[in-house]
Amino acid sequence: MATTPADPIAPESRTSAPASDGQKLAAAQRLQSAHYKLVLTLYRVFAIVVLYLVLIGILTYAWIMGFYAVNTSWAAPLILSASDEKSLDFREKLVTSQQTIEDLKVDTNKLETGVAEMKDHRAALMALEPQLRDAIAREKTHNSSAGPELAQLDQQKLADNIKTQKVLTQLKDVEANIKKDLAAGLITKGDAAQQLSTLNQAQDAYTDSKIAEVLLTDSVLDKTTTGTNTLNVLEKQAELQSEVAQLDIAISVAEKQLQEESRQILRLREAIATAKQSPYFLNASGGQTLYFAFVPYDNQAHAVVGSPIYDCYLNMIVCRHAGTVKAIFPAEEQAIHPIFRTQIRGFMIQMTLDHAESAKSRTVFLGRKPLLF
C-alpha cells in the first residue's frame, strides 16, 4: 500500500501567512497613529500660533491706543489743495473783501473831494455874509441920517412949489397982457414970442420942480421905511444863511459817512490781516508746495516754532528727523483723530519738511522722538 509523502514546507507556510498580515496591520496602525499625532500636533501648534497672534494683536492694539491716549507730542499731517472747498471759499471771500475795500476807497475819495468843495463854498459864503451885514448896517445908518434931511428938503421943496404956483398964476395975467399988447400993436411979434417963451420956461421949471418933489418923496419913503429894496437885501441875507446851514448839514453827514467808511476799511484790513494768519490764505495764494499739520489742544505745549519734527515707522518706532515747525496758526480747527476716529479740536501748524513723503504719514511727532529711538 503506497503512502503519500509528507510536505515539510506546508505547515510552516500556514503559520507564516497569519504573522505577515499582523505585521502589516500593526504597521498601518502605527502609521495611522503617527498621522493622527502629526495632525493633532499641527493643529495644536496652529491654534497656539493663532492664539499668540490674537494676543499680540490685542496687546498691540491696546498699546497703540494707550500710547496715543497718553502721548502729547503727536500731530496729524494734512495735505491742502488750492482746489479744496475751504481754500476756494477762502479765496472768494478774500477777493470780495479786497474789492469792497477798493470800492470804499473810491467812495471815500469822492466824499473827501465833495467835503473839500463844500467847505470852500461855505468859506466863500461866510466871507460874503459880514460884507453883506456891514453893507446893510451902513445903509441903515445912512438912511437914518439922510431920511430926515430928505423929508425936510421935501417939505421945503413942496413950499417952493406952492410959491412957484402962485407966481405962475400971476404969469397968466402977464401972458394975457402980452397978447393984448401984441394985438394992439404995442409990441412986436418977436418981443411977444420972447416974453411968452420966458413964461413957458417958468412953467416947465415948475413942472420939473413938481417931478423932483415927487421923486424926493419916493426917496424919503425909501430912506425912512422898509421898502422892497430893503426886503430884497434881507431876503438875500436869509438865503445866504440858509445855504450856509444846508452846507453845514451836508458837510456833517458826509464827514460821518466818511468816518464810517474809513472805519469799515480799517475793519476789513484787520480781517484780511487776520485771515493771512490762516493756512488757507497761504494755500490759496499758490506758489510753492506747503505742508501743514493738525495739532490737538492737548499737544499744544510741543507746538513751538523751530521745534523738530519726527516721522516714525508704524506710527511710533524707528523715527527719523523729518523737518521743523515753521509757523503756528491760532485759529481753531476741527479734525478726526487719526487713531480713535473721533472728532477733536485744535489748531494748524506749518511744517518745513526734509522729506516730502512725511506729509503722507498718519502722524508725526513734535519736539522729540516718542520712544527715544
Legacy VTK file of the C-alpha trace (Angstrom):
# vtk DataFile Version 3.0
C-alpha trace
ASCII
DATASET POLYDATA
POINTS 373 float
0.000 0.000 0.000
1.533 3.200 -1.128
1.820 6.137 1.297
1.632 9.835 0.465
4.928 11.647 1.077
4.874 14.325 3.747
5.361 18.027 2.750
7.723 19.629 5.250
7.069 23.236 3.974
3.298 23.280 4.139
2.903 23.652 7.934
5.439 26.458 8.048
3.689 28.350 5.290
0.456 28.030 7.174
1.965 29.633 10.258
3.901 32.484 8.480
0.955 33.866 6.497
-1.042 34.995 9.524
2.083 36.571 11.032
2.780 38.663 7.898
-0.760 40.006 7.893
-0.478 41.018 11.506
2.733 42.895 10.902
1.184 44.818 8.048
-1.814 45.648 10.163
0.366 46.815 13.007
2.444 48.960 10.648
-0.684 50.505 9.219
-1.959 51.183 12.692
1.336 52.772 13.706
1.336 54.905 10.537
-2.209 55.988 11.151
-1.425 56.795 14.771
1.606 58.826 13.741
-0.521 60.658 11.176
-3.124 61.448 13.804
-0.445 62.637 16.194
1.080 64.836 13.473
-2.264 66.347 12.578
-3.055 66.906 16.240
0.368 68.450 16.832
-0.003 70.722 13.811
-3.492 71.701 14.948
-2.192 72.490 18.412
0.742 74.453 17.005
-1.590 76.343 14.667
-4.034 77.049 17.470
-1.242 78.270 19.739
0.222 80.428 16.945
-3.192 81.896 16.178
-3.816 82.449 19.869
-0.499 84.216 20.284
-1.104 86.253 17.163
-4.507 87.276 18.505
-2.944 88.102 21.863
-0.170 90.040 20.149
-2.745 91.887 18.045
-4.826 92.709 21.108
-1.769 93.808 23.052
-0.531 95.830 20.073
-3.915 97.473 19.654
-4.103 98.173 23.373
-0.530 99.513 23.290
-1.299 101.802 20.363
-4.484 103.004 21.983
-2.741 103.568 25.295
0.212 105.228 23.593
-1.903 107.748 21.718
-4.080 108.247 24.794
-1.130 109.465 26.866
1.223 110.840 24.204
1.106 114.659 23.895
3.531 115.279 21.048
1.794 113.852 18.003
0.342 115.834 15.112
-1.593 114.751 12.030
-0.198 115.967 8.683
-2.703 117.455 6.270
-2.473 117.906 2.532
-4.301 121.060 1.454
-5.028 121.798 -2.167
-5.832 125.115 -3.814
-8.946 123.435 -5.211
-10.252 122.394 -1.784
-13.675 123.709 -0.834
-12.313 125.701 2.104
-9.480 127.148 0.024
-11.849 128.173 -2.774
-14.321 129.671 -0.286
-11.469 131.500 1.450
-10.174 132.879 -1.855
-13.679 134.056 -2.830
-14.160 135.854 0.488
-10.689 137.371 0.259
-11.305 138.703 -3.255
-14.714 140.037 -2.189
-13.187 141.827 0.802
-10.435 143.361 -1.294
-12.956 144.512 -3.910
-15.093 146.029 -1.153
-12.046 147.909 0.123
-11.338 149.284 -3.353
-14.981 150.387 -3.752
-14.913 152.049 -0.340
-11.653 153.811 -1.190
-13.249 155.247 -4.342
-16.273 156.383 -2.302
-14.069 157.938 0.383
-12.080 159.837 -2.258
-15.320 161.182 -3.715
-16.556 162.129 -0.268
-13.288 163.852 0.612
-13.417 165.831 -2.639
-17.068 166.730 -2.071
-16.439 167.780 1.524
-13.495 169.949 0.447
-15.619 171.661 -2.234
-18.491 172.230 0.197
-16.111 173.707 2.766
-14.639 176.045 0.137
-18.146 177.112 -0.912
-19.125 177.638 2.719
-15.988 179.696 3.340
-16.836 181.879 0.336
-20.384 182.381 1.568
-19.199 183.118 5.080
-16.848 185.740 3.634
-19.821 187.400 1.904
-22.007 187.392 4.997
-20.052 190.029 7.010
-19.760 192.201 3.909
-23.498 191.969 3.370
-24.146 192.609 7.044
-21.850 195.662 7.029
-23.496 196.970 3.863
-26.932 196.639 5.450
-25.703 198.403 8.572
-24.141 201.208 6.559
-27.308 201.622 4.549
-29.414 201.765 7.700
-27.095 204.318 9.234
-27.175 206.394 6.069
-30.937 206.138 5.814
-31.379 207.120 9.435
-29.412 210.321 8.833
-30.406 211.071 5.244
-34.105 210.281 5.688
-34.940 213.195 7.979
-32.869 215.585 5.867
-34.626 214.461 2.707
-38.004 214.807 4.451
-37.130 218.350 5.441
-35.972 219.126 1.918
-39.173 217.624 0.610
-41.212 219.970 2.792
-39.144 222.890 1.631
-39.493 221.788 -1.992
-43.216 221.492 -1.534
-43.356 225.017 -0.122
-41.266 226.303 -3.036
-43.640 224.677 -5.471
-46.595 226.363 -3.786
-44.878 229.733 -4.120
-43.995 228.991 -7.727
-47.553 228.032 -8.425
-48.722 231.410 -7.091
-46.184 233.141 -9.296
-47.366 231.138 -12.304
-50.939 232.230 -11.574
-49.768 235.837 -11.825
-47.851 234.970 -15.011
-51.110 234.014 -16.644
-52.208 237.636 -16.296
-48.876 238.737 -17.760
-49.379 236.361 -20.696
-52.840 237.794 -21.305
-51.402 241.362 -21.245
-48.664 240.355 -23.702
-51.255 239.066 -26.079
-53.299 242.256 -25.700
-50.244 244.441 -26.358
-49.422 242.339 -29.408
-52.971 242.699 -30.686
-52.832 246.436 -30.026
-49.525 246.687 -31.870
-47.708 247.990 -28.853
-45.023 245.265 -29.129
-43.665 243.320 -31.972
-44.246 239.656 -32.564
-40.623 238.930 -31.714
-40.889 240.606 -28.382
-44.157 238.802 -27.710
-42.666 235.440 -28.645
-39.602 236.038 -26.422
-41.764 237.008 -23.475
-44.098 234.020 -23.991
-41.064 231.706 -24.210
-39.821 233.012 -20.903
-43.208 232.310 -19.391
-43.184 228.777 -20.827
-39.739 228.149 -19.340
-41.048 229.176 -15.967
-43.960 226.763 -16.453
-41.539 223.963 -17.405
-39.378 224.719 -14.405
-42.413 224.443 -12.175
-43.311 221.093 -13.738
-39.750 219.836 -13.233
-39.875 221.035 -9.682
-43.071 219.094 -9.052
-41.490 215.971 -10.588
-38.415 216.441 -8.397
-40.640 216.829 -5.384
-42.410 213.542 -6.165
-39.060 211.755 -6.627
-37.843 213.282 -3.422
-40.940 211.938 -1.702
-40.076 208.472 -3.013
-36.529 208.828 -1.721
-37.815 209.885 1.667
-40.091 206.863 1.676
-37.162 204.564 0.836
-34.971 206.107 3.489
-37.471 206.193 6.285
-39.465 202.965 5.775
-38.704 199.300 4.983
-39.219 199.117 1.260
-38.985 196.396 -1.317
-35.295 197.030 -1.913
-34.565 196.541 1.759
-36.691 193.411 1.768
-34.789 192.073 -1.231
-31.492 192.596 0.566
-32.825 190.906 3.682
-34.086 188.027 1.540
-30.596 187.603 0.040
-29.149 187.575 3.544
-31.647 184.902 4.639
-30.869 182.817 1.542
-27.167 183.124 2.294
-27.659 181.977 5.867
-29.929 179.129 4.752
-27.394 177.933 2.187
-24.667 178.020 4.825
-26.859 175.962 7.176
-27.587 173.415 4.434
-23.884 173.170 3.672
-23.178 172.574 7.370
-25.681 169.706 7.409
-24.310 168.214 4.170
-20.713 168.508 5.429
-21.646 166.873 8.739
-23.418 163.958 7.010
-20.573 163.494 4.527
-17.954 163.543 7.291
-19.881 160.955 9.314
-20.215 158.758 6.239
-16.520 159.257 5.527
-15.617 158.243 9.074
-17.849 155.173 8.898
-16.403 154.052 5.563
-12.873 154.668 6.861
-13.655 152.504 9.908
-15.111 149.846 7.617
-11.939 149.877 5.515
-9.900 149.536 8.697
-12.038 146.618 9.879
-11.724 144.874 6.517
-7.970 145.358 6.519
-7.768 143.946 10.033
-9.904 140.995 8.922
-7.624 140.392 5.931
-4.559 140.668 8.176
-6.113 138.095 10.499
-7.048 135.907 7.548
-3.443 135.987 6.369
-2.592 134.090 9.533
-4.662 131.171 8.248
-3.133 128.222 6.377
-5.855 128.580 3.782
-4.505 132.016 2.828
-1.020 130.634 2.218
-2.501 127.707 0.356
-4.854 129.867 -1.725
-2.060 132.257 -2.670
-0.500 129.469 -4.733
3.189 129.160 -5.461
5.347 126.522 -3.810
4.099 123.372 -2.077
3.325 123.942 1.600
2.971 121.367 4.357
0.590 121.615 7.297
-0.392 119.519 10.303
-3.265 119.453 12.794
-2.302 119.700 16.473
-4.923 118.976 19.178
-5.123 121.367 22.092
-3.757 118.690 24.446
-0.493 118.686 22.468
-0.019 122.423 22.051
2.882 122.545 24.542
5.132 120.852 21.963
3.978 123.083 19.071
6.743 125.675 19.168
8.236 127.433 16.160
11.567 125.819 15.372
10.762 122.538 17.167
11.988 119.421 15.334
9.515 117.083 13.666
9.988 113.298 13.605
8.408 110.770 11.275
8.192 107.201 12.626
7.582 103.774 11.145
4.476 102.020 12.459
3.492 105.463 13.754
5.741 105.272 16.825
9.068 103.397 16.393
12.281 103.836 14.386
11.882 107.589 13.944
13.837 109.959 11.745
14.147 113.738 11.696
11.655 114.994 9.096
11.716 118.796 9.471
10.803 121.676 11.796
7.765 123.733 12.820
7.709 126.902 10.671
4.551 128.724 11.801
1.587 128.348 14.141
-1.977 129.359 13.240
-4.063 130.087 16.383
-7.474 129.808 14.706
-9.465 126.811 15.919
-9.916 123.846 13.593
-11.743 120.540 13.943
-10.478 117.189 12.669
-10.917 113.429 13.062
-8.498 111.655 15.400
-6.193 109.538 13.189
-6.400 106.551 15.593
-9.597 106.837 17.631
-11.622 108.246 14.681
-13.361 110.746 16.961
-13.796 114.467 16.377
-11.243 116.649 18.168
-10.464 120.360 18.390
-7.107 122.004 17.843
-5.128 124.290 15.559
-2.888 124.162 12.493
0.865 124.461 12.092
3.019 124.892 9.010
5.901 122.476 8.592
9.197 122.666 6.764
9.876 119.058 5.705
13.141 117.494 4.617
11.225 114.532 3.220
8.059 115.291 1.309
6.692 111.768 1.865
6.416 112.537 5.584
3.383 114.688 4.735
1.575 111.450 3.831
2.216 109.781 7.214
-0.671 109.258 9.574
1.092 111.057 12.407
4.327 112.892 13.131
5.826 113.874 16.470
6.883 117.306 17.675
9.855 118.187 19.843
11.264 114.689 20.434
11.009 111.033 19.452
8.093 109.310 21.145
10.070 106.231 22.326
13.647 107.551 22.334
14.597 105.562 19.184
LINES 1 374
373 0 1 2 3 4 5 6 7 8 9 10 11 12 13 14 15 16 17 18 19 20 21 22 23 24 25 26 27 28 29 30 31 32 33 34 35 36 37 38 39 40 41 42 43 44 45 46 47 48 49 50 51 52 53 54 55 56 57 58 59 60 61 62 63 64 65 66 67 68 69 70 71 72 73 74 75 76 77 78 79 80 81 82 83 84 85 86 87 88 89 90 91 92 93 94 95 96 97 98 99 100 101 102 103 104 105 106 107 108 109 110 111 112 113 114 115 116 117 118 119 120 121 122 123 124 125 126 127 128 129 130 131 132 133 134 135 136 137 138 139 140 141 142 143 144 145 146 147 148 149 150 151 152 153 154 155 156 157 158 159 160 161 162 163 164 165 166 167 168 169 170 171 172 173 174 175 176 177 178 179 180 181 182 183 184 185 186 187 188 189 190 191 192 193 194 195 196 197 198 199 200 201 202 203 204 205 206 207 208 209 210 211 212 213 214 215 216 217 218 219 220 221 222 223 224 225 226 227 228 229 230 231 232 233 234 235 236 237 238 239 240 241 242 243 244 245 246 247 248 249 250 251 252 253 254 255 256 257 258 259 260 261 262 263 264 265 266 267 268 269 270 271 272 273 274 275 276 277 278 279 280 281 282 283 284 285 286 287 288 289 290 291 292 293 294 295 296 297 298 299 300 301 302 303 304 305 306 307 308 309 310 311 312 313 314 315 316 317 318 319 320 321 322 323 324 325 326 327 328 329 330 331 332 333 334 335 336 337 338 339 340 341 342 343 344 345 346 347 348 349 350 351 352 353 354 355 356 357 358 359 360 361 362 363 364 365 366 367 368 369 370 371 372
